[in-house]
Amino acid sequence: MIELISKVGSGVVAGIMYSLSSYAKKKDQEFDWVKFVSTIGFGAFVGLVHGSIGLDLSAANALLINLGAVPIVENVCKAIWRKLVPGN
């Protein structure tokens, strides 16, 4: 169980680092919280698959990308955001 939590945590950290580095490289861009949270969610999902199914990290990432998990995670985050933040 500790190993699974560690892998999910690693996915979360990877999502944070990817989001922040993508934001930092673009000039005059507003910070998009929905993309930030969805990237973290995708990282956590990859970590969960990596830890629970036993796939190596690159295979878990490829599997989820091929299954269309990126837009699905982003759509779920947007739906939750719209419910929580009025006017969006």
N, C-alpha and C positions, 0 to 999 in steps of 0.2 A: 504494500500500500504506500509506503514511504517513497519507493521508487517511482510509482505512478504520479504521486504528487510532485515529485522532483521534476519529472518530465513535463508535466503540465505547466509547472512554474517556469521551466526553461522556455517553453513555447510562449508564455506570457511575456517574459523578458525579451525574447526575440521579436515579438510583435511590437513591443514598446520601442525597441531600438530601431526597427525598420521604419515605423511610423515617424519617429522623431528625425531620423536621418533623411527620409524623403521630404519632410516638411522643411528641414534646414537647407536643403540643396536648391529649393525653388525660391525665386525672388518675388517679393510683393504678393505673397499668398496668404489668405486668411486660414487660420487653424480650423480644421474640420473635425469636430469632436466625434461625429458619427463614424467617419473613416478611421479615426484613431482607435475608437472602441472596437469597431469591427475587425481591424487588423489584429488587435490583441485577442479578440475572440477566436479568430482563425488560428492564431498561434497556439492558443490553449487547446483548440480542437485537434490540431496536429499533434501536440504533446499527448493528449488523451489517447488518440489512435496509436501513436508510437508506443505508449506504455501499456495499453490494454490488449492490443492485437499482437504486439511483438514485432511489428515491422520496423526496419531501420528508419531513421528520421527522413531521409530523402525519399524512400518509398512511401511513407505515410503522407508526406507533403504532396508527392505526385498523385497518389490515389485520391486525395481530397480535391486537388485541383481538377483532375479528370472527372470527378463526380459533380463538379460545379459548386463546391462548397463556398468559394469566395463570394459569389453574388448572393448565395443563400444566407450566409452569415451577415453580409451587409444589409440585405433586405430585412432580416429579423431585427437587427440593431436599429434601422430606420423606423420600423413599425413601433418598436418599444419607445424610441425617442419621440415620435409623434404623439404617442399616448401620454408620455410623461411631461412633455414641454408643450403647453398650449401655443397655438399660432404657427406651428411648423408642419 
